[in-house]
Amino acid sequence: MRGGALPAYPRGMTSTLTDAAVDTFDSFDPATGAVLSSWPAHSAAQVEAAVGRAKEAAQWWGELGFAGRRTHLASWKSEIARGVPGLARLVHAENGKPFPDAVLEITLAVEHIAWAAKNARRVLGPRRIRSGLLAANQASTLEYPPLGVVGVIGPWNYPVFTPMGSLAYALAAGNAVVFKPSEHTPAIGAWLVEAWRRAVPAGPDVLQLVTGFGPTGAALCRSGVDKIAFTGSSATGRKVMAACAEGLVPVLMECGGKDAMIVGDGADVAAAADAALWGAMSNAGQTCIGIERVYVTDSSYDGFVSELTTRAAALRPGDGDGASYGPITMPSQVEVIRRHIADALATGGRALTGGTIEGPFVTPTVLVDVPETSSAVTDETFGPTVTVTRVPDVEEALRRTNATSYGLAGSVFAASSKAGVEIAKRMRSGMTSVNSVIAFASVPGLPFGGVGESGFGRIHGDDGLREFARAKAITRQRFALPVALTSFERPEKVTGQLVRAVRLLYGRG
């Protein structure tokens, strides 16, 4: 299902961003190393020009109101939905994941566009607020106007679904967007922007594309945008925050994870193994919310490990039809995976399956007896590997699960859903699935994000819409009080009356 070569400087780029001579870079097929297409590495001046156009577009877009924006977002959603096969082939070509998994990713993204467009008015529209005792004569309202222009710096591992959590929600909130996809997946980003232009041919450039490496991203941070939404590693996130700090530009950080699964006594070990395998190995393990560590209680351990290793041995990495997962997208990540496997084995761990790397393909690797100090346990691997550790009970599983600087997501398998929920509540994570894996990502109404090294802020759901708006409070005096409390003309006796009123209303505990 390879997508084939892509045209250099795809349509829409030359008219707005390539008027001046710029350096270029290539997009590669991660399975073969073949060049797919060439792209401009946009300069700071060009990024600033794009943001300037976006500021003009933001006024037009904001004035359309929720109903007008919903209509255009619906057209974009339909354009993407009609183009799923072609976009999925492109994702397979440029990112490397199997065609069926690319279709699943795009389907989830389309659903998020629909949710954001439908719910923006409910979440962000004006609403009345009770004024309270001291402001009883005031009518109070709260609304969430857009920020203006949002810069989105997207990732390569889920190049459609993940940035859509910022793109769709920022647009639904009334912002214009300048989108910088990863330098590893620029054609996918360009496809999404071109789909927007086909869906919304009239009007200014509400959604624009810039491409390049770190300097282009840094230029976007310094370009005068009103917020940056970043997805990537914690290390790169720090650089983005530093650049944004120069202009006090607020940031949304969706960074990495070292997510754990807990398998307790009485859990369905076959279902848990199936879920752990998908969480650890799908997309070649290049999933920030994937499962990299599993803690299994004594009574469930042997059955779980047997199920997991049997299932893992049947997986096949590759590039053609029938492959379970594809290549490692970013070449430098192969060395990280190699180091983590080597460290696990050097410190006493055993590989029950896998452990071999051939070019960009890593065999499914199940590691046991790995000490908690190994980099295979402490650091984000981002590959098709998983460590499985025996623990005496759920309390020890929770202690080890939470002993990390990350806090993105996790999974719990327990004898009952109720017991699983109680364990999930105690996991230090932004999201947790019970008796399933990464299910929260498929629910548009749930917020997506983490704590600690995993970042801050949220995409998706009500919280995701509010990330791209600012709270605006307004009070309107309905009538004048007999005595104005906020006046230098306030009578002296009013203080005593106010004390008595506070005691009467709030003094009884």
N, C-alpha and C positions, 0 to 999 in steps of 0.2 A: 504493500500500500504506500510505497514511497511517493512523495509529492512531486518530485522532479525539480529541475532548476527553476529558480525564480528570476524575474526580470530585475536587473539592476535599477536602482532609483525608481521604485514603484510609483505609479500614478498618484498625483496629489502632493508628492514631496517636492518636485522640481518647481512648482508654481509658487511655493511660499517660503521654502527654507533652503534652497540650494542655488540662490541667485549669485552668491559669491563662491569663489573656489574654496573648498574645504578638504580636509583629509578624509579618507574613507577607510572603512574596515569591512571585513567579510563575515558573513554568516555561514556556519559549517554544518554539515550533516554529522551528528555526533557518532553515528555508527561507522561511517566510512572515512570521515575527514574531508569529504569533497566540499568544495565551495558551492553554496546555494545561491547567494546573492551578495551584492555590495551595497553599502550604506554610508551616508555622510556622518562624520563625527562632528556634530554641530558645535559651533563656537559659542562663547558667552554672549557675543553680540547678537547672534542669531536666536539664541534662547530668549534673550531679553526682547527681541522683536516679536517673537511668538507670544510672549506673555503680554506685551503691549496690545496685540490684536485680541488676545483673550479678554483683556479688561474691557475693551469696547464690546465684544460679544457678550460679556457677562451682563451688561445692562439690558440688552435685547432679550436675552434668555430669562433673566429675572422678571422682566415685565410681562412675560407670557403667562405667569401664574402657574399654579399647580396643574390646572386642567390642560393648558397649552403644552406644558412640558410633558405631561403624561402621554399626550397624543404622539409627540415626537419620539419619546422613549419606546412607546409601543411599536412604532415603525422600525426603530433600530432593533428591537427584540425580534421582530418578524424577519428582518433582513438577515440577522445572524441565524435564526432558526432555519430559514430556507437554504442557507449556505453551509449547514453542518457538515456534509460530506467533504466539501472542499477545504473547509477550515480544519477539519480533523486530519485530513491528509497532510496539510501544512504543519500542524502540530507534530504529527508523526515524523515528518521530514526534519524539522528544525529542533524539536525537543527530544525526539527519540521514543516517546512512549507508544505502545501499541495503538492501532487505530480505534479499537473498541473503547479503550480507556480515554482516548481523546474525545470521543463522542460523549462519554459520561461527563467529562469535565465541562464541555461546552453546554451540555444540557443543564447542568447545575448553574452555570453562569447566566443562561437565558432566564431561568426561574428567578434568579436574584434581580435581574432587570425588572421583571414583571412585578415583583414584590415591592421594590423600592418605589416604582412609579405609582403603584396603587396606594401605598401607605404614607407617602410624603405629606399630604395634606393633614391626615389624622395626627401625625407625630409633630409636625412643624407649624401647623396653622395656628391662628390666634385662638386663645381660650381664656375664659374668665377665671380669676383667682380670688378666693375669699380675702378680704382686706384686713380683718381682725379688729381688735378693740380700738387702738389709737387712730386707725384710719377708717373708721366706720362710714365716714362721708365720702370715701374714695371708691371709684370703680377701678378695679385692677385687672389688667390683661397681660398675657405673656405670649410672645410669638418668637419664631426662630428664622430670621432672615438669613440669606446666604452670606458666606464669607466674601465671595468675589471670584478669585481665581485660585484653583487648587492644583498643585503640582503632584503628579502621581509617579513614583519610581517603582516599577514593577519587577517581579522575579522571573526566573527562567523555568522553575520546576513545574509550576501550574500557570502558564503564561496567559491563559484566558480567565479561568475561574478566580484566581487570587486578585489580580488588579481590578476585576469587575466589582469586587467588594468596595473599592474606592471610586472607580469610574461611575458606575450606575448610581451610587448613593450620593456622590457629590453633584452629579447632574440633576438628579431628582430633587435635591435640596435647593437648586437654583444657581449653581456655580458653573462657570466655564472651567475647562480642564486642559492642562498641558501634560501629556503623557509621555514619559520616557520608559520604554520597555527595556528589559535586560539586553545587553549587547550580545547575548547568546540567542535571543529570540526576537530580533527586530521585525522580521517579516510578519510574525503573528500580531504584534502590536499594530503594524501598518494595516493589516487586514481589518482589524477592529475599527480603526479610524476611517478607513475607506468605506466600510459598511455604514458607518454613521453618515458620511457624506452622501452616500446613495440614498439613505433613509431620510435625510434632512437636507435636500439640495439647496433650498432657499435659506437665506439668513447668513450671518457671519460665522466664523470658525469657532464654534462653541467647544469642540473637541479637536485638539491639535496634537501632532506627534513631533517629538524630537528624539534623535538617536545619537548614541555615542557611549563613551566609557565614563569613568569616574569624574573627569573634568566637566562633562556635560551635565551630569547629575548635580555637581557642586554649583555650576552656573545656574541651574534651575532653583537651587536653594537660595541663591543670592539675587534672583531676578526680579524680586518684588511680588512674588506670589503671596497669597494670604494664608496658605497652609501647605505643608508637605505631608503626603501619605507615603510611607516607605515600607517596603517588604524586602527583607534580606537578612544577612547575618548580623549578629550583635556588633561585631567589629566594624562593619560598614555603617551600621546604624549610628554608632558613636561619631563617625566622621560626618554623617548627614546632620546630626544634631549640632555639631560644632559649627558647621557652615550656616545652619539656620539661626544659631544663637547670635550671629553678628547682626542680624536684622530683627531679632525677637520674633522670628517666624515660628508659629506653633507647629508641632510635628505629631504625627501618628506613627507609632513604631510597631510593626508586626515582624518580630524577629524569630530566631530559631527555637528549638526545643530539644529535650532529651526525654521524651514522653515514655511513661511506664504503663504497663498493664499489671493489675493485681488479680491473681486467680486464687480464690479462697476455697475452704473446705466445702464439699458438696456441689461445686460448680460443674457445669457441663463442660468437661475437658475437651471434648471433640469440637464443640462450638467455639470454645475459647482458643483452641489451637488454630482453627480456621480463621478466626478474626485476627489473631496475632500475626498469622502468616500474611494476610492481606495488608495489615497495618505496617508490617516491617518490610515487605518485599515489593508491593505495588509501586509503580513508577520508579523501579530500581532502588527503592528505599529513599528516594529524594523527596520526602514529604515532611514538612516541619511538624505536622501533627501525627506523624507515623509512630509506630511502636518500636523503640530501640532497646527497652529493658522490660523483662517480665519477671515478676516475683510471685512464686507459686508456693503455697503452703504444703507441708509434708504429705498430707493425705492425697493431694491432687498432683503432686510433682511427677511421679513416674508415668502416670497415664497421659499427662499433658505433654511431656517431653517425647514420649513414644508417638503420639498423634502428630506433633509438630514436625519431628524429623522425617516421618514417613511422608507427610504432605510436602515438606520443603524439598525432599529429594526428587519429587515429580515435577518441580518447576524447571523451566528452561529459559534462560536469558537469550535474547537474540533480536534480529532485525526484521525477520520475515513473518509471514502468517503463522500463527500457532505459538509464537513466543509468549511466555508468561509476562515478561517485562523487557524493556529495552536497554540501551547502553546508558552509561553515566554521561550526562549531558556536558558537564564542564570537565575538561581533561585534568585540571589540577586536583579535582575531587578524588580521582582514582588513587592518588598518592596518600591522601588523608585516610581513605578506607584501608589501603594497604598497611599503613602505620598502625591503625587501630587493631586490625586483625593480628598483626605481628606482636603488638604489645600484649594483647589478651593471651596469646599462646606462650609468650616469653614469661609471663607472670603466673603461670600455672593453669590457664584455661585450656579447654579442649574444644575442637571443632567437630561437632557430630555430623555436620554436612558442610559441603562447600569449602570456603577458605581460599579458593583459587581465583586469579584474575587473568584474563586474556584480553589484551587491548582495552577497550572501553567496557567490556562485559565482566561482571562480577557474579560468581555463582552464589546461590542462596546459602547463607552462612548462619548456622545456629551454634552459638558458643555457650558452653556451660563451665562452671567452676571458675569463673572470672572474678578476681578480687575487685572490690568496690573502688580501689584506688587506680585501677587501670583506665587508660584514656578511652577504652571501648565502653566504659560505663560512665565516665565523668563528662566526656566531650561529645558534641554532636557529630555523628559519623556521616549521616546523609548518604547511606548506601544500603544494599540489601543484606544487612546483618542484624542479628538480634542476640542479646545475652539473656540467658534464663538462669535464675538463681533460686535455690531452695531456701525457704524461710520457715521458722517454726509456726508462725501464726500471722494473722492479718496485721496485728500491731507492729510487728517487725517489718512487714511489707510496706506499711505506711511510713514508717521511720525512714526506710531506705528510699522510697519513692520521693519523699519530700526533701531528702538531703542533696539538693542540687540547686545551683543558682538559677536554673531555668524554671519555668512554671507555665507552660503553654497548655497542654491537654493531657488526656490520659484515658484509661479504660479500666473497668472493673467487671469481673465475672464472679458471681456469688451464687449461693444455693437459691436465693430468692431475690426478686427485684428490690424489695424493701431493704434487705440487708445490703445489697449493692449500692443503693442510694445513700445509705448511712456512711458507707466507706467512701463513696465519691465525694461527699460533702467535706470530708477531712483531707482530701488530696489538695495540695497547694498547686492549683492549676486554674486557668480561666475557663476550661471546658472539660467535661468528662462524659463518657458514654458508659452505660451500664448494660451488661450482657450484649454488647455490640461494640463496634469500633468506628471512630470518626463520624458517627451518625449526626452529631450536632452540626457538622459543616453543611449538611443537606437540608437544614431547617432555616429558611431565610429569616424568620422572625427572631432567631437567637443571635446574640452578639458573639463575635469571634475575636479573640485576643487573649493575651496572657499577662503574666506578672514577672517581676525580676528581669533576668537577662532575656526573657522572651518578649519584652517590650511593654507598651502601654497604649491605651486608647483602644477603640473597638471599631471593626467593620461589621456590617450586617445588622439587621434588626433595627429597632427604634434607636438604640445607642449609636448604631452606625450612621443613621441619618443625622442625628444631632452632632456627630463629629464634624460635619461639614456645614454647620450653621452656628450662629451666635444667639445666645438668649437675649431677648430684648424685652425689658419690663416697662410698662406704661401705666401710670395712674392718672385718673381724671376725676377732679372734684365734682361730685354730684350736687352738693349743697354745702353751705358754710355752716360750721359748728357755732353754737352760741358763744363759745369761748375757744379761740384759736390756741392750741397747745404749742405750736411752733411759732411763737411770736414773742417779742420783747414786751408786748402789751399784756401778756398773760397775767391775770390777777393772782395775788399771792395765795389765796385760799384754794386755788385749783390743785396745788401740790398735795395738800392734805386729802382732798377729795379723791385724787388719783391713788394715793396710798391705800385708802379704804377700799376703793374699787378693786385694786390688785389683790388685796388680802381676801376679799369676798370671793373673787373669781378663781384665784389660783392658790390661795393659802392652805387649802385642805389637801393633804397628801393622800 
